[in-house]
Amino acid sequence: MKNVLIPVDGSANALRAVGYMIDHVRENGPCTLHLLNVQPPIVSGTVLGFVSKDMIQEYYLDEAKMALADAKAALDKAGVMYQEALRVGHIAESIKAYATEHQCDHIIMGSRGLGAAGSLLLGSVALKVLHTIHIPVVLIN
């Protein structure tokens, strides 16, 4: 793995994916690591009547900052270099687009820790990414 994307949503599963990459870097040496937070768009035209575009952009930035905080802290503590990015859009499509634009060779992402009975209910974002992208995707429970 040389150019790796980790989609981060602030969940414990996403943080475990970051931990997985920290271990990988310690064992195999550095790689280019991308942290990506995708915010779903605010699509209601009614909202735009009461809130400015600048306020909405600030909201996206605040949400991304909170979602990325623990992942960044873990990487900083481990001394692992990374790039961070925010996208607004449909999550799986944005992950695919970012991975393509930055020529990522792997995606490491969290998945819900389901038992055998629930394994068919894999998270919808993870499932969409698996079905739409043609690079290796590692799901971390």
Protein Blocks (a to p, Z undefined) as FASTA:
>chain_A
ZZdcdddehiaklmmmmmmmmmmmmmnopadddddddddddfbfklmmmpcfklmmmmmm
mmmmmmmmmmmmmmmmnopacdddddeddfklmmmmmmmmnopabdcdddddddfklmmm
gcfklmmmmmmpccdcdddZZ
